[in-house]
Amino acid sequence: MNSLGINKSNKNTKVVVAMSGGVDSSVVAALMKNDGYDVTGITLKLYDDTNSSNKGRQCCAGQDILDAKRVSEKLDINHKILFYQKKFKTEVIDSFIDSYTAGETPIPCVQCNQTVKFRDLFKFAKDLNADALVTGHYVSRFNNNGQASMYRAKDQNRDQSYFLFSTSQEQLNYLRFPLGEIDKSETRSIAKNLDLNVASKPDSQDICFVPNGDYSSVIKKFRPESFKPGKILDLKGKQIGDHEGIINYTIGQRKGIKISNNQPLYVININADNNTIIVGSKECLEIKKISLRDINLLGNKEDFKNFISIKVRSTGKLLKAKVSIIDKKADVEILDKETGISPGQACVFYTKDKVGDKVLGGGWIDKTFNNNLST
């Protein structure tokens, strides 16, 4: 049994490494090569970055493809580029726009993992007869009797398990995450020691197709008709202002409302059906119950008999909750205080065992409920 848990010698174990052109995936490729595995690096071309002014801080764009190629040449490994722009446009960018125009706050990175990366790249790796698909994600994976489980990473400041909740059991059994048990600082040190050209490259900050975080410009490019003026209402339904398009707002937003009031106003709800924004005080943002759609389970339903932990945003804390699952839907009662939860985000399930915080799956937030209104 080799270090990847595969019953072959290293040199006879073929692995595909997903190489984005960043330091994490480059180090993973180097680790696999140095351990003597038969390595093929795959880089995905997902969008046209010709007009981007922020190429150095994104992924899956032109400069990053060149960086991945240079790393592959230095490591002397095979390198292939897959041109997935059409798939990415249809399944990630269009979905992102649909979600915003429906009054939600989407997470395209989850959809990217769910589709072009862990579905299409997974299939491509299988077609190459690879024994494993290896990525630079910061999550931990442990195997028990042939069944893999996912856990939060050792470096919890870098943990990416929230973005991988939709991974299927079949995919998880095939995937490997070598960085799950090390800190980001150690990854940088490995890259410097190996003299990789990406050792000091900044991490990706923005959504790859949303330069400088200006998501409204992307929506305006593809759906200019989405910018419809409408009413801003208070909690009683009284109009107190106007807006220039619901896509300019997210749940919990304070800045940009442009309404004078004796206390700060926050976006409490976005109603796409009647093109209105509802605002209120910060206290009105507290959410006690959410409904989820498109549930993906990595655990057993027995795991949900007791209280578990959830995350409702990638940078959020673990919250105590009670989850009731029916088919592909779930009702979640949140037992800790949390505010500003938005439809379109993910709710990820965790339980603690002797290994750590185990991922049980998750789902997409469909509705939120508080004492003032439901969305």
N, C-alpha and C positions, 0 to 999 in steps of 0.2 A: 504494500500500500504506500503510495507516494504522498508528498506533502499536501496535495490537493484532494486526498482521500480516494484516489483512483487506483485500481489494482493493476497498475502497469509501471514499468520503469519510466523515469522522467523523459528520457530521449524518445521513447515510443508513445508518449502522451502528447497529443496534438491539442493545442489551446488557441482559441481566438481571443485577442485582447481588443476591447473597444477603446480606440485611441482618439480622444477629442482634440488633441494638440495641447492639452494642459499638463501641468506638472504631475497630477495624481495618476492619470492613465499612463503617462510616460514612465513613471517609476514602476507601475505594475508590469508593464511590458519588459522593463529592465530586470525586475526580480524574476520573472518567468524565464527569461533568456539565461540569466546567470545560474538559475537552478537546473538548466539543461533541458528544458521543455522545448518541444517543436512549436514555435510561436509564429502566428500570423496576426499582424495588426490590421484592424479594419477601422477606417475613418468614414463617417457619414457626412456627405454634403447635403445640408438640409435647407438652405435658403441662399438667396443671392444677396451678398453683403456689399455690392458695388458702391452703394450710396451711404454706407455706414461710416460715421466719423469716430466710432468707438471699437474698432476691430480688435484691438489688443485685449479687451476685457470681456470677450464673448466666447462662445464655443461653436463648433461645427460650421465655421465660416472659412473664407479663403486663406487668411494668414494662419489659422489654426491647422488647416490641412497641410500647409507647407511645414509647419513646426512638427506635426506628427510624422511627416515624410522624412524630415531631417533626423529625428530621433530613431526612426526605423533603420535608416541608413547607418547611423552610428552603431546601433545594436546588431546590425547585420541580420535583420529579420525580414520576412516577406511583408509587404504592405499593400493593401488594396483600398480603393475609394469606392464607396457605393453612392450613387446619385439618387437621393430620395426626396428631391425638392417637391415633386408633385404629391407624394404621399404626405409629406410634412405640411404642405399647404392645405390639403383637404382635411387631414385628421387632427392637426394641431392649431394652425393659424385660423382656419375657418371656425373650428370649435371654440377657440378663444374669443373670436368676435361674436359668435352666436351667444355665448355666455354673458358677455358684457352687455349686449343689446337686450338681453332678457333681464337685466338688473342684477346679475350675479357678479361675483369676483372670482374669476377662474384661476387655475394653476396649470399653465401649459406644460411645465416640467414633468408633472405626473403623467399627463396625456402623452408626452413624448416618450417617456419610459414605457408606458403601457402599449404603445403602438409601434413606432418605427424602431425603437431600441430593443425592447424585450419581446416583441412579437416578430418583426421582420428580420432584425439582426439575429435573433435566436434561430429562426428558420434557416438563414443563410449559413450560420455556423454549423447547424446540423447537416446541411447539404454538403459542407466541406468535410464531413465526417470527423469534426472536432470532438474531443472528449469533454470539453468544458468551454463556456463563455466566461471570460474574466473581465471585470470592470474595476474602475478606480473609485467606486462609491464607498463612503464611510458607513458601512453597516457590518455587523458581525453575523456569521453563519456557522451553525453547528449541526452536525449530522448525527442522527440516532437511528440505528437499524435501517439505513437506507433512505430515511426521510429527513430532509433538511428543515431547519427552523431559522428564522431571522431574528436578530436582536439589535438593540441600539448599539452604536459603536462605542469603543472605549473612550475615544475623544468625543464627548457628548456635545462639545461646541461645534463639532463638524458633522455630527450624526445626520444621516440622510434617509433614515428609515421611513420618515413621514412621506417622502416622495416615492417610495417603493411599495406602498401598501397594496397596490393592485397586481403585484407580481403573483403569478399562479404557482401552485405547488410544483408542477412539472418544470416551470422555468427555474424556480428556486433550487430544485434538485440539480440542475445543470449549471447554474451560475456559481461563481467564486468571487469573493471580495477580500483580497489580500491586505487591504489597508484597514480593515475593521478593528484590528487589535493594536494599532499604532497611532501616535499623535501626528497631527499635521506637521509639526516642527520636525519630526523624524523623517517624514516624507521629503521635506525640503532638503534635509541634510543628505539623504540618500542621493537625491538628484544632483546636489553640488559635488558630492564625492565621485559620482559617475561622470561629472562634467557634461551633463545634459544641457542643451541649449535653452531649455525651458525652466531651468532651476529657479530663476528669479522672476518668472513670468507671473503677473498678477492673476488672482483668481477671477473667474467670471462673476460679474456683479449683476448685470441686467439679464432679462429674458433675451435670448439670442436674437430674436427678430424685432425687439423693442429697444432700439438704441436710446441710451440715456433715460430709460424709464418712461418715455413719452408714449404710452400705449394709445392715447387718443389719436395720435398722428397715424398710427397703423390702421385703426378703425376708420379714420377719415379717408385713408387711401383706398380701402377696399369697400367701405360702406358709407359713403358720404351722406346718404339719406338718413343715417342713424342720429344725426345731430338735429333733433326736433325740439324746439322750445317748448317748455311746459311750466307747470305750477309747482311751487314749493309750498307745502302745507304744514301746519302744526298738528299736534296729536289729535285735535278735535276736528280736523278736516278743514280748517280755515286757511285760505290762501294768505301767505305772508311774504311771498316773493316769487321770482321767476328764475328758471334755469334755461341753459342753452343746449341741453341734451343730457339724458340720464347717464350716458357713458362717461361723463366727466366726474361722476361721484361713486364712492364706495361706502359701505356700511362702516360707521365709526369715524368718518371724515369730519374734521372741524374746520380746516382752512378752506377758503374758496367758496363758502356758502354766501357770503356778502349780504348778510342780513344783520342789522343792528338789534341787539337785545340786551336786557339787563344781566343775563348770564350766558355763558358760551352755548352755542347750539351745535349739535352733532347730527349727522345723517343717521336716522333710525331705521328707515325702510326706503326701498326703491321699488316702485310699482310700475313695471313695464307696460302692463295692460292699459293703464290710463295716463302713462307718461308723467308721473308725479314723483316728487321727492318729499319724504316726510322727515321733519327734523324735531328734535327735542333735547332735553337735558341729558347729561352723561349718565345719570341714573337709569334712564330709559333704555340704555344699551345692554343692560344685564339680561343674559339668556339662561333659562333654566331647563329648556327642553329643545331638542332638535330632531328632525326626521331625516333619514338618510335613504338614498337610492343607490342602486348598482353596487350592492355589497360584495366584497371579495373576502372570503374566509381562508385564513391559513391555520386556524386552530379548530378545535372541536366546539360544538354548541354547548357542551358541558362546561367549557371555560367561562361561559357567560352566566352561569347560575349565581355566581357571587359578584360582588363589585369588582370592576376592573378600572384601568386607567385609560384615558383618551388624550389625544392632542387634536386641537381644532385649528392650529396654525403651525407652520414649520418651526418658528422660533418660540412657540408657546411652551408653557410648562405642562407637565402631566396633571390631569384633572381626575378626581374620583368620579365614577359614573356607574349607572346601572343601564345595561343594554338589553333590549328585547328584539330578537331577530325573527322575522317572518319572511321566508323565501329570500328575495334579493333586496328587502327593505329592512329598516330598523328604526326603532324609537329609542332615543338616548335621553335619560334623565341626568342632568349635570348636578353633582352634589357639592362642588366647589364654586366659588364666585368667578364668573367669566363674562366679559363684555365684548361687544363688537363682532360677534360671530356672523359670518355672511354666507348665504346660499352660494353654491359654486365652489366653496372650499372643501377640503377633505377632512374627515374625522377618522383618525387612525386609532385602533384598539391595541392595548398592551396589557400584559400580565407579568408580574414579577415571579421568577423562580430562582433556583440556586445558581443559575448561570447569569441572569441579569433581566433586563426588560425585554420580554419576548413579544414580537409583533404577531397579533392575532388576525390581522387584516384591517379592513376599514371600508368606508363608503363615501359617497359624495353628499354634502349637505344640501338637502332639497328645501326644507323649511326650518325656520327658527321661531321660537315662541318666548314671549315674556309677558309681564303683567299688563302691558300697554297695548300690544297688537301682535298679530302673527304675520309672517312673511312667507 
